[in-house]
Amino acid sequence: MKSHLFVPAFFLFSIVSVSCNNSAVQNEATSTAQPEKSLSGQSAVQDDDSQKDVVKVAIGSADHTTLVKAIQAASLVDVLSNAGPFTVFAPTNAAFDKLPAGTVDNLLKPENKESLANILQYHVYVGGLKTDMMTDGQVLGQANGDKITISVKDGKVMLNGKATIVASVPASNGIIHVIDEVLLPPTK
């Protein structure tokens, strides 16, 4: 009796095995016929349906073109496109214009990439913080290792007693707080 079950089982196994092998050959032929795309970081992921990440939100803002150029020059696009969450304090173009003449152009030079990255990382807190979670005197450790101090007076939130949060924009990987001044890390 057992030998009668063995023959159909062997036959079925042979059909499945041949079918899988043919499928594998077809998949291999299909994959070799199509050139592979080069791999990029998270920023290269095409997704037009989901909420935009902090970088894509900044790219879409006419008021943040200087910040976007700086993020690109410092090679931080992929880092800020990752899952996060990030709280990004995003200076406007007008905020960058308040810096001494030539400062931005100088920071955008390749030889100043490290200094630029340090300044930009001083604008990033790893974690999601809405303004209603910020309290007067609160100290935040920023991505570059330095700290900023928050002050809240009459509903207005300021950073280091200088930059005011003028708007907040949610993103898929955190939140962007638009600020009216560039934050400069303490000199060491």
C-alpha positions in Angstrom: 0.0 0.0 0.0 2.8 2.4 0.8 4.4 1.9 -2.6 1.2 3.1 -4.3 1.3 6.4 -2.4 5.0 6.8 -3.1 4.5 7.0 -6.9 1.9 9.8 -7.0 3.8 11.8 -4.4 7.1 11.4 -6.4 5.3 12.4 -9.6 3.7 15.5 -7.9 7.1 16.5 -6.4 8.7 16.2 -9.9 6.1 18.5 -11.5 6.5 21.1 -8.8 10.3 20.9 -9.0 10.3 21.3 -12.8 7.8 24.2 -12.5 9.9 26.0 -9.9 13.1 25.5 -11.9 11.4 27.0 -15.0 10.1 29.9 -13.0 13.6 30.5 -11.6 15.0 30.4 -15.1 12.4 32.9 -16.3 13.0 35.2 -13.3 16.8 35.0 -13.9 16.2 35.8 -17.6 13.9 38.7 -16.7 16.3 40.1 -14.1 19.3 39.9 -16.4 17.4 41.5 -19.3 16.7 44.6 -17.3 19.6 46.8 -16.1 19.6 47.4 -12.4 19.2 50.9 -11.2 22.0 52.3 -9.1 21.3 52.4 -5.4 21.0 55.7 -3.6 20.1 56.8 -0.2 16.7 57.3 1.4 16.3 60.6 -0.4 16.1 58.8 -3.8 12.9 56.9 -2.8 10.1 58.0 -5.1 6.8 58.3 -3.2 4.3 60.8 -4.4 1.5 59.5 -2.1 2.9 59.7 1.4 3.5 62.8 3.5 6.8 64.4 2.6 9.9 64.1 4.9 11.6 67.1 6.3 13.9 67.5 3.4 11.2 67.3 0.8 9.1 69.8 2.8 12.1 72.2 2.8 12.7 71.7 -0.9 9.1 72.6 -1.6 9.4 75.9 0.3 10.4 79.0 -1.6 11.5 80.5 1.8 14.1 77.8 2.4 16.2 77.6 -0.7 19.4 78.7 1.1 18.8 76.0 3.8 18.3 73.4 1.1 21.5 74.4 -0.7 23.3 74.1 2.7 21.8 70.7 3.4 23.0 69.5 0.0 26.5 71.0 0.4 26.9 69.3 3.8 25.7 66.0 2.4 22.9 65.7 5.0 20.0 65.0 2.5 20.0 61.3 3.1 20.5 61.6 6.9 17.5 63.9 7.2 15.4 61.7 4.8 15.6 58.7 7.2 12.9 57.7 9.5 13.7 60.1 12.3 11.8 61.5 14.1 13.6 64.8 13.7 12.7 68.3 15.0 14.3 70.7 12.5 14.6 74.3 13.3 14.7 75.7 9.8 16.0 79.2 9.2 14.4 81.1 6.4 16.3 82.7 3.5 15.8 86.1 5.3 17.4 84.6 8.4 20.5 83.6 6.4 20.5 87.1 4.9 21.0 88.5 8.4 24.4 86.8 8.7 27.5 89.0 7.8 28.0 89.4 4.1 29.8 86.4 2.5 29.2 84.0 5.4 26.8 81.7 3.5 29.0 81.7 0.4 32.0 80.8 2.4 30.2 78.0 4.3 29.0 76.5 1.0 32.6 76.0 -0.2 33.7 72.3 -0.1 36.6 73.0 2.3 34.1 74.2 4.9 31.7 71.2 4.6 32.5 70.1 8.2 31.8 73.5 9.7 28.6 73.8 7.7 27.4 70.3 8.8 28.1 71.3 12.4 26.0 74.4 12.1 23.1 72.5 10.4 23.2 69.7 12.9 22.9 72.4 15.6 19.4 73.0 14.1 18.3 69.4 14.5 17.0 67.7 17.6 16.6 63.9 17.3 13.0 63.3 18.4 9.7 64.9 17.6 8.9 68.1 19.6 5.8 70.2 18.9 5.7 73.7 20.3 3.2 72.7 23.0 5.8 70.3 24.3 8.4 73.1 24.8 8.7 74.8 28.1 10.5 77.9 29.4 14.1 77.0 30.4 14.0 73.6 28.6 17.4 72.6 27.3 17.7 70.4 24.2 20.7 68.3 23.1 21.2 68.9 19.4 22.5 66.5 16.8 25.9 68.1 16.8 26.3 67.5 20.6 25.7 71.1 21.7 22.6 72.4 23.5 20.0 75.0 22.9 17.8 76.7 25.5 14.1 77.3 24.9 12.2 80.3 26.3 8.5 80.7 26.2 6.9 84.1 26.8 3.4 85.2 26.0 3.0 82.1 23.8 6.1 82.9 21.7 8.8 80.2 21.6 12.4 81.4 21.2 15.6 79.5 20.9 18.8 80.7 22.7 16.9 84.0 23.3 17.4 84.9 19.7 15.4 82.8 17.1 11.6 82.8 17.2 9.5 80.0 15.9 7.2 81.6 13.4 5.5 78.5 12.0 5.5 74.7 12.4 5.1 72.2 9.6 4.6 68.4 10.2 6.5 66.0 8.1 6.5 62.2 7.7 9.7 61.9 9.8 9.3 64.7 12.3 8.4 68.4 12.4 9.9 71.5 11.0 9.8 74.7 13.0 10.5 77.7 10.8 12.7 80.2 12.6 13.7 83.8 11.9 17.4 83.5 12.9 20.3 81.2 12.1 21.5 79.4 15.3 25.3 79.3 15.6 26.8 76.7 17.9 28.9 77.9 20.8 32.6 78.3 19.9 34.8 75.8 21.6 
